[in-house]
Amino acid sequence: MKKEVPKALRNWFLVHFIVDVLFAVPLLAAPVYFLTALGWQVVDPVAARLVAAALLGIGIESLLSYKSPAETYLGMLNLKIIWSLAAVAGLILSLAGGAQGRPPALWLLLFVFAAFNVLWIYWRIRLARAV
């Protein structure tokens, strides 16, 4: 018998959807204004909009998969782990190189991606044991 996806994990997927969309919409609509307000010194709107597209894709799929079976969640967790770990590595490299003057928002992004990475790894291990 297959294990059900815990409600807490389903709720974390909803939280992730909200966080992704809240960040992606202004990044997509007005990247220069949005990132300048966060302390960026130089903004590439094309790259920023590509990041917004990735956030929207992952976030919206988190919402769409809310009622999916555990196997779907395992695949999504793999994606979320890879995405957040790559983001953490990229942010650390950027901070080490002094990117954008190291604004506080960059440190906050690092914290958010790292926290989500730990969360997704926890749930991936827990769900894999149950399936």
Secondary structure, DSSP 8 states (H G I E B T S, - for coil): ------HHHHHHHHHHHHHHHHHHHHHHH-HHHHHHHTT-SS--HHHHHHHHHHHHHHHHHHHHTTT--HHHHHHHHHHHHHHHHHHHHHHHHHHHTTGGG--HHHHHHHHHHHHHHHHHHHHHHHHHHH-
